[in-house]
Amino acid sequence: MYIDTLLLQNFRTFQKTRIEFAHPEQDFTAIGIPTPQLRNINLLLGDNGSGKTTLLKAVAMAALGPAVSDANLPIYRLIRRSPGRTAKGSSTRRARSSSSDRLPAATLEADFTVHPQDGQSSSRGVPAKMESKATISQKGDIERVAWTHPQEKKWSPIFSSESEAFFFVGYGATRRVESQERVDLAARQVTSLLRAQRVRSLFEEAYSLIPFPLWLPQLETGNPGRFKQVKNLINRLLDGTDYTFAGERDPVEYVFEKGGLKVPFPALSDGYRAYLGWIGDLLYHVCNTTPSGKLLIENKGIVMVDEIDLHLHPKWQMTVLPLLARALPNIQFIVTSHSPLIVGSLEWMNILLIKPDRNQTSVAERIRWAVHGLDADQVLLTEFFGMESTRAEGKKRELKTLSLQARSGSPTAAKRLLEQMSHGLEEK
């Protein structure tokens, strides 16, 4: 499945906004933009608090369809609070709340492209479509999510943990990998349905991911063909780094080789563990949802990652999204970042800018500004970031003063200006 469009109303920072997403089967002409080179990448860009993570949560909830009512996700304050609305419990509130205290309900509506894997067949080559609608309402201090679309029958496979339909998974910014002894899959199944577990990291801080030793050894012995595919995918996703993966263990943890040195996963740097941690969890779910007889790279679904550049070196930030897009070409990626290097690796058609609007609201739109291939400073000075300069404040003041003096005819200031533009403020 892929998400085509999402309409949010009264949902946190979004009063009303409609978003159209890129995916491998999207009709880009119909949404009024050129077809990007990477058809499966969506980057959510915006200031802190603009609503990037909120959008990932909304996509996850919409993808759950009618199962969202029973997903048991730890939602908190999804309904928009307008400026000036007094918080419940303050001294200015009446002792008892009335119906007028209730916040207007929030709604999310989405359209999806679905596939035979999802139990749906196309008609004369036209991809099948499905809709999702949910309403979040307030009752006292609690917010409740309810499926409110009139049709539910097509979504029936979503309630089955055995079904390969409706593959989607999400990773929050606080994602982490535990040792296999500390991950209890049986306990997770008791608390929430399988598809809700796959996106819980977006809603719950420090929700742990599935470590390699918990699933990869069984694949190694039980399905060598898929194990080889996983090994090859990991190496493709490590392309350009110093590490390779041969599928060996020492003795329990899988090891990654660097210049002849074999390093167990827990001994890797934070950056490699952060990246390989969610990659390993993703491949675990890809293996479990790829239809029999299909290659792993044929699996179609949605992957959401908050702060895709988390702990990644700048050199890696420049290549991570093109690498993911090409290694898993049938996966629709929706990710967030603040990195200008991430932005410069994409085209504007891949980027959704979350911008502030009136009354402390946000809107999502595409900015037609060619950024692919620009350097970081150039990207930061575009409308995507809105910065006037990338220099430290003291340096800006000094250069401005020298510039004014040079314009007034001072050759000394002009020479000094050229010197100061080439190095920092501190003494060598």
C-alpha positions as CSV (number, residue, x, y, z in Angstrom):
1,M,0.0,0.0,0.0
2,Y,1.0,3.6,-0.6
3,I,-0.6,6.8,0.8
4,D,-1.7,9.2,-1.9
5,T,-3.3,12.1,0.0
6,L,-3.9,13.1,3.6
7,L,-6.4,15.7,4.8
8,L,-6.0,16.9,8.4
9,Q,-8.5,19.2,10.2
10,N,-8.1,20.5,13.7
11,F,-5.2,18.1,14.2
12,R,-2.5,19.7,16.5
13,T,-0.8,22.5,14.5
14,F,-2.9,21.8,11.4
15,Q,-6.2,23.6,11.2
16,K,-6.8,22.4,7.7
17,T,-4.2,21.1,5.3
18,R,-4.1,18.6,2.4
19,I,-0.9,16.8,1.5
20,E,-0.1,14.8,-1.6
21,F,2.7,12.2,-1.3
22,A,5.2,10.8,-3.8
23,H,5.2,7.1,-4.4
24,P,6.3,4.7,-7.2
25,E,2.8,4.6,-8.7
26,Q,1.8,8.3,-8.2
27,D,0.4,10.2,-11.2
28,F,2.7,13.3,-10.7
29,T,1.0,15.1,-13.6
30,A,-2.3,14.9,-11.8
31,I,-0.9,16.5,-8.7
32,G,0.8,19.2,-10.8
33,I,4.5,18.5,-10.4
34,P,7.2,17.0,-12.5
35,T,8.2,13.4,-11.9
36,P,11.2,13.2,-9.5
37,Q,14.2,10.9,-10.1
38,L,13.4,9.3,-6.7
39,R,9.7,8.6,-7.0
40,N,9.5,6.9,-3.5
41,I,10.9,9.6,-1.3
42,N,9.0,12.3,0.8
43,L,11.0,14.6,3.0
44,L,9.1,16.6,5.6
45,L,11.0,19.8,6.4
46,G,10.2,22.5,8.9
47,D,11.1,24.3,12.1
48,N,10.9,22.6,15.5
49,G,7.3,22.4,16.5
50,S,6.0,22.9,13.0
51,G,4.3,19.5,12.9
52,K,6.6,17.1,11.1
53,T,6.3,14.3,13.6
54,T,2.6,15.0,13.9
55,L,2.3,14.2,10.2
56,L,4.1,10.9,10.6
57,K,1.6,10.0,13.4
58,A,-1.3,11.0,11.2
59,V,-0.1,8.8,8.3
60,A,0.3,5.9,10.7
61,M,-3.2,6.3,12.2
62,A,-4.7,6.6,8.7
63,A,-2.9,3.5,7.5
64,L,-4.4,1.5,10.4
65,G,-7.8,2.0,8.9
66,P,-10.7,0.7,11.1
67,A,-8.1,-1.0,13.4
68,V,-7.1,2.5,14.7
69,S,-10.0,2.3,17.2
70,D,-8.4,-0.8,18.8
71,A,-4.8,0.0,18.3
72,N,-4.2,1.1,21.9
73,L,-1.6,3.7,20.8
74,P,-0.6,6.2,23.5
75,I,-2.0,9.3,21.9
76,Y,-1.8,12.6,23.7
77,R,-3.3,16.0,22.8
78,L,-3.9,15.4,19.1
79,I,-6.9,17.8,19.0
80,R,-5.8,21.3,18.2
81,R,-5.9,23.8,21.1
82,S,-6.5,27.3,19.7
83,P,-4.5,30.2,21.1
84,G,-6.3,31.7,24.2
85,R,-8.1,28.6,25.1
86,T,-7.6,28.1,28.9
87,A,-6.1,24.8,29.9
88,K,-8.2,22.6,32.0
89,G,-7.4,22.8,35.7
90,S,-6.2,26.4,35.7
91,S,-7.5,28.8,38.3
92,T,-9.7,30.6,35.8
93,R,-11.7,27.6,34.9
94,R,-15.0,26.8,36.4
95,A,-15.0,24.0,39.0
96,R,-17.1,21.8,36.7
97,S,-16.6,21.4,33.0
98,S,-19.6,21.6,30.6
99,S,-20.2,20.6,27.1
100,S,-18.9,24.0,26.0
101,D,-15.5,23.1,27.4
102,R,-15.1,20.3,24.9
103,L,-12.7,20.8,22.0
104,P,-14.0,20.4,18.5
105,A,-13.1,17.0,17.1
106,A,-10.1,16.4,14.9
107,T,-10.3,14.4,11.7
108,L,-7.9,12.8,9.3
109,E,-8.9,11.4,5.9
110,A,-6.6,9.6,3.6
111,D,-6.6,7.9,0.2
112,F,-4.4,4.9,-0.5
113,T,-3.2,3.0,-3.5
114,V,-3.4,-0.8,-2.7
115,H,-2.1,-3.9,-4.4
116,P,-2.8,-7.6,-4.7
117,Q,-0.6,-8.0,-1.6
118,D,-3.3,-6.1,0.2
119,G,-6.0,-8.3,-1.0
120,Q,-7.1,-5.9,-3.7
121,S,-6.8,-6.2,-7.5
122,S,-6.4,-3.5,-10.1
123,S,-9.0,-2.9,-12.8
124,R,-7.6,-2.8,-16.3
125,G,-4.2,-1.6,-15.1
126,V,-5.6,1.1,-12.9
127,P,-4.4,0.7,-9.3
128,A,-7.0,-0.1,-6.7
129,K,-7.8,2.7,-4.2
130,M,-9.1,2.7,-0.6
131,E,-10.1,5.4,1.8
132,S,-9.6,5.9,5.5
133,K,-11.2,8.4,7.9
134,A,-10.8,8.7,11.6
135,T,-12.1,11.2,14.2
136,I,-10.5,12.1,17.5
137,S,-12.9,13.4,20.1
138,Q,-12.5,14.6,23.6
139,K,-14.2,13.1,26.7
140,G,-13.1,14.8,29.9
141,D,-9.3,14.6,29.9
142,I,-9.2,11.7,27.4
143,E,-9.0,11.8,23.7
144,R,-10.5,8.9,21.8
145,V,-9.9,7.7,18.2
146,A,-12.7,6.2,16.2
147,W,-13.0,5.0,12.6
148,T,-15.7,7.1,11.0
149,H,-15.5,6.0,7.3
150,P,-18.8,4.3,6.2
151,Q,-16.9,1.4,4.5
152,E,-14.8,-1.1,6.4
153,K,-15.0,-4.4,4.5
154,K,-12.0,-3.9,2.3
155,W,-9.8,-3.3,5.3
156,S,-10.7,-6.7,7.0
157,P,-7.1,-8.2,6.5
158,I,-5.7,-5.5,8.8
159,F,-7.1,-7.3,11.8
160,S,-5.1,-10.5,11.1
161,S,-1.5,-10.8,12.2
162,E,-1.0,-13.6,9.6
163,S,-1.9,-11.4,6.6
164,E,0.7,-9.8,4.4
165,A,-1.6,-7.0,3.6
166,F,-1.2,-3.3,4.4
167,F,2.5,-3.2,5.2
168,F,3.7,0.0,7.0
169,V,6.1,0.7,9.8
170,G,7.3,3.8,11.6
171,Y,10.4,4.9,13.6
172,G,10.4,7.7,16.2
173,A,13.3,10.0,16.9
174,T,14.0,8.1,20.2
175,R,14.3,4.7,18.6
176,R,16.7,2.3,20.2
177,V,17.7,-1.4,20.0
178,E,17.6,-3.6,23.1
179,S,19.5,-6.9,23.7
180,Q,17.4,-9.9,22.6
181,E,16.9,-10.9,26.3
182,R,15.0,-7.7,27.0
183,V,12.6,-7.8,24.1
184,D,9.4,-9.8,24.8
185,L,7.4,-10.2,21.6
186,A,4.7,-12.2,23.3
187,A,4.0,-9.3,25.7
188,R,3.8,-6.9,22.8
189,Q,1.1,-9.0,21.1
190,V,-1.0,-8.9,24.3
191,T,-0.9,-5.1,24.5
192,S,-1.6,-4.1,20.9
193,L,-2.2,-5.6,17.4
194,L,0.8,-6.3,15.2
195,R,0.4,-3.4,12.8
196,A,0.1,-1.0,15.7
197,Q,3.3,-2.4,17.2
198,R,5.1,-1.5,13.9
199,V,4.3,2.2,14.4
200,R,4.4,2.4,18.2
201,S,7.9,3.9,18.1
202,L,6.3,7.1,16.7
203,F,4.0,7.4,19.7
204,E,6.1,6.1,22.6
205,E,9.5,7.3,23.5
206,A,12.3,4.7,23.7
207,Y,10.1,2.0,22.3
208,S,12.7,-0.7,21.5
209,L,13.3,-2.2,18.0
210,I,13.7,-5.9,17.1
211,P,17.4,-6.8,17.3
212,F,19.1,-8.9,14.7
213,P,19.7,-12.0,17.0
214,L,16.0,-12.3,17.7
215,W,15.0,-13.1,14.1
216,L,18.0,-13.4,11.7
217,P,19.4,-16.8,13.0
218,Q,16.0,-18.5,12.4
219,L,16.0,-17.1,8.8
220,E,19.6,-18.3,8.4
221,T,18.6,-21.9,9.1
222,G,15.0,-21.9,8.0
223,N,15.1,-19.9,4.8
224,P,18.6,-19.5,3.5
225,G,17.4,-17.8,0.3
226,R,15.8,-15.0,2.2
227,F,18.8,-14.8,4.5
228,K,21.0,-14.2,1.5
229,Q,18.6,-11.5,0.3
230,V,18.8,-9.8,3.8
231,K,22.6,-10.0,3.8
232,N,22.7,-8.4,0.3
233,L,20.3,-5.6,1.3
234,I,22.3,-4.8,4.4
235,N,25.4,-4.5,2.3
236,R,23.6,-2.3,-0.3
237,L,22.4,-0.1,2.5
238,L,26.0,0.2,3.9
239,D,27.4,1.1,0.5
240,G,29.8,4.0,0.8
241,T,30.6,3.2,4.5
242,D,33.6,1.4,5.9
243,Y,31.6,-1.7,6.9
244,T,30.4,-4.9,5.3
245,F,28.1,-7.6,6.5
246,A,28.9,-11.3,6.0
247,G,26.2,-12.7,8.2
248,E,28.5,-14.1,10.8
249,R,28.0,-14.1,14.6
250,D,30.4,-13.7,17.5
251,P,29.0,-15.7,19.3
252,V,25.4,-14.3,19.5
253,E,25.6,-10.8,18.1
254,Y,26.1,-10.4,14.4
255,V,29.4,-8.7,13.4
256,F,30.2,-6.1,10.9
257,E,33.6,-6.1,9.2
258,K,35.8,-3.0,8.8
259,G,39.3,-3.4,7.3
260,G,39.6,-7.0,8.5
261,L,38.3,-6.1,12.0
262,K,35.1,-7.8,13.0
263,V,32.9,-5.6,15.2
264,P,29.8,-6.9,17.0
265,F,26.7,-4.8,16.7
266,P,26.7,-3.5,20.3
267,A,30.3,-2.2,19.8
268,L,29.5,-0.1,16.8
269,S,29.4,3.7,17.1
270,D,26.1,5.4,17.9
271,G,25.7,6.4,14.3
272,Y,25.9,2.9,12.9
273,R,23.8,1.4,15.7
274,A,21.1,4.1,15.2
275,Y,21.0,3.4,11.4
276,L,21.4,-0.3,11.4
277,G,19.0,-0.6,14.4
278,W,16.0,0.5,12.4
279,I,17.2,-1.0,9.2
280,G,17.4,-4.4,11.0
281,D,13.9,-3.9,12.4
282,L,12.6,-2.9,9.0
283,L,14.0,-5.9,7.3
284,Y,12.5,-8.1,9.9
285,H,9.0,-6.7,9.1
286,V,9.8,-6.8,5.3
287,C,10.6,-10.6,5.6
288,N,7.4,-11.2,7.5
289,T,5.2,-9.4,5.0
290,T,6.7,-10.2,1.6
291,P,4.4,-12.7,-0.2
292,S,5.7,-16.2,-0.7
293,G,7.6,-16.5,-4.0
294,K,8.4,-12.8,-4.1
295,L,11.7,-11.1,-3.6
296,L,12.1,-8.8,-0.6
297,I,12.6,-5.8,-2.8
298,E,9.2,-6.4,-4.4
299,N,7.4,-5.7,-1.1
300,K,5.3,-2.6,-1.3
301,G,4.5,-0.5,1.7
302,I,5.1,2.7,3.7
303,V,8.1,3.4,5.9
304,M,8.2,6.5,8.2
305,V,11.4,7.6,9.9
306,D,11.6,10.6,12.2
307,E,15.0,12.4,12.1
308,I,16.4,10.2,9.3
309,D,19.9,11.9,9.8
310,L,20.0,10.9,13.5
311,H,23.7,10.5,14.5
312,L,24.8,10.3,10.8
313,H,28.0,11.9,9.7
314,P,27.5,14.7,7.1
315,K,29.0,12.5,4.4
316,W,26.5,9.8,5.0
317,Q,23.6,12.3,5.2
318,M,24.4,13.2,1.6
319,T,23.7,9.7,0.3
320,V,21.3,8.0,2.8
321,L,18.0,8.8,1.1
322,P,19.2,8.0,-2.5
323,L,20.6,4.8,-1.1
324,L,17.4,3.7,0.6
325,A,15.3,4.7,-2.4
326,R,17.3,2.6,-4.8
327,A,17.8,-0.4,-2.5
328,L,14.1,-0.6,-1.7
329,P,12.5,0.9,-4.8
330,N,8.9,-0.3,-4.0
331,I,8.9,1.2,-0.5
332,Q,7.3,4.6,0.0
333,F,9.6,6.6,2.4
334,I,8.2,9.5,4.5
335,V,10.9,11.0,6.6
336,T,11.8,14.1,8.6
337,S,15.0,16.0,8.9
338,H,16.7,19.4,9.6
339,S,19.7,18.6,7.5
340,P,20.6,20.8,4.5
341,L,22.7,17.9,3.2
342,I,19.6,15.7,3.1
343,V,17.8,18.4,1.2
344,G,20.6,18.9,-1.3
345,S,20.5,15.2,-2.1
346,L,16.9,15.5,-3.4
347,E,14.8,17.5,-5.8
348,W,12.1,20.0,-4.7
349,M,9.4,17.6,-5.8
350,N,10.4,15.2,-3.0
351,I,10.2,17.9,-0.3
352,L,7.2,19.0,1.7
353,L,7.8,22.2,3.7
354,I,5.8,22.6,6.8
355,K,5.3,26.4,7.1
356,P,3.8,28.5,9.9
357,D,0.4,30.0,9.0
358,R,-2.0,32.3,10.8
359,N,-3.2,31.8,14.4
360,Q,-0.3,29.5,15.2
361,T,-1.2,26.9,12.6
362,S,0.9,25.1,10.0
363,V,0.4,24.2,6.4
364,A,2.3,21.8,4.1
365,E,3.4,22.8,0.6
366,R,6.0,22.3,-2.0
367,I,8.4,25.1,-2.8
368,R,9.5,25.2,-6.5
369,W,13.1,26.0,-5.7
370,A,15.8,23.9,-7.4
371,V,18.0,22.5,-4.6
372,H,19.4,19.2,-5.9
373,G,23.2,19.5,-5.9
374,L,23.5,22.8,-4.0
375,D,26.0,22.9,-1.2
376,A,24.8,23.2,2.5
377,D,25.3,26.9,2.7
378,Q,23.3,27.5,-0.5
379,V,20.5,25.3,0.7
380,L,20.3,27.0,4.1
381,L,19.8,30.4,2.3
382,T,16.8,29.1,0.3
383,E,13.2,29.4,1.4
384,F,13.4,25.8,2.7
385,F,15.3,27.1,5.7
386,G,14.8,30.9,5.4
387,M,18.2,31.9,6.9
388,E,19.8,35.2,5.9
389,S,23.3,34.1,6.7
390,T,25.1,31.0,8.0
391,R,27.8,33.0,9.7
392,A,28.1,33.5,13.5
393,E,26.5,36.8,14.7
394,G,29.8,38.4,15.7
395,K,31.3,37.6,12.3
396,K,28.2,39.0,10.5
397,R,28.6,42.3,12.4
398,E,32.3,42.6,11.6
399,L,31.8,41.9,7.9
400,K,28.9,44.3,7.6
401,T,31.0,47.1,9.2
402,L,34.0,46.4,6.9
403,S,31.7,46.2,3.9
404,L,30.2,49.7,4.6
405,Q,33.7,51.1,5.2
406,A,34.9,49.6,1.9
407,R,32.0,51.1,0.0
408,S,32.9,54.5,1.4
409,G,36.3,54.2,-0.3
410,S,38.6,52.7,2.4
411,P,41.2,50.5,0.8
412,T,42.3,49.2,4.2
413,A,38.7,48.1,5.0
414,A,38.4,46.4,1.6
415,K,41.6,44.4,2.2
416,R,40.5,43.6,5.7
417,L,37.1,42.4,4.4
418,L,38.7,40.0,2.0
419,E,40.9,38.6,4.7
420,Q,38.1,38.2,7.3
421,M,35.9,36.4,4.8
422,S,38.4,33.6,4.5
423,H,38.9,32.7,8.2
424,G,37.2,32.7,11.6
425,L,37.2,35.2,14.4
426,E,39.5,33.4,16.8
427,E,43.2,33.8,16.8
428,K,45.3,31.1,15.0
